[in-house]
Amino acid sequence: MASISQRDSAVILVKAAPRVGETHGELVCCAGLDFNGNWVRLYPVAFRTLEDSQKFGRWDTIEYGWSLPKGDHRHESRKLEHKSLVITGSLAEKSRAQFLARHVVSSLNSELEQGRSLALIRPRNAELVVERKDRAVLDEEKARFRSWHDQEANSLFGFMGKDLVPDEPSPFLFKYRYETIDGPREGTCQDWEIEATFLKWKRLYGESETLRKMTERFGVEYPKKGFVLAMGTHKAYPQWLINGVIRLDHGVENEIQQLLF
């Protein structure tokens, strides 16, 4: 095991939905900002195996040990030492808007040119698009989830009872079509909150009513009141992906600029 080279702190902003791979099982990509305003990416995170006291959410502040990952040259990336992770608090609700607004950028192209692989962008004219997954794709995802979870449940060190992680994939893709100064874009949301919200509401209200409620919240309320997208590039190629969807009222960035001057 690689030795820990450093210990840092960060405010968590991004928890992508869990994905089950053929080689390494169930993993989560997480990201946040340190207290110097620098982005950090924590991957891979085997979230289900964390102790309950370590299972952080958005806005939690954490301390963690890390080393440089192999094969990932994005300078924000950190290989997390799971046992070292400690939740130290949570960013106060009254401080969250200003904290986010200081880091919103206008151009993803410019961020990429400067070698950055994580960014916050405010979408314009955002439209939520809901697509049912291809049946074969969904069946394959379900089989991977079922196989991995059965394996863990039957092992001596299985993680039974830790139900904070979804046990099934969403049957729908939630996408945004939107504009930035770079032009029109479209991307699939990989945000944990969106998938978890769908699965929770589906159990409570059924599929049709859940889709209506999802559209109302993420397709009407969020664009009306204001939100930002937490973007990240893929390790293998410089393509921006939607890793997080975070409410942020319209105009907060302008208020921050006025305070500075």
Buried (B, 14 or more C-beta within 10 A) or exposed (E): EEEBEEEBBBBBBBBBBBBBEEEEBBBBBBBBBBEEEBBBBBBBBBBBBBEEEBBBEBBBBBEBBBBEBEEBEBBBBBBBBBEBBBBEEBBEEEEBBBBBBBBBBBBBEEBBEEEBBBBBBBBEEBEBBBEEBEEEEBEEBBEBBEEBBEEBEEEEEEBEEBEEBBEBBBBBBBBBBBEBEBEEBEBEBBBBBBBBBBBEBBEEEEEEEBBEBBBEBBBEEBBEEBBBBBBBBEBEEEEBBBBBBBBBEEEBBEEBEEEEE
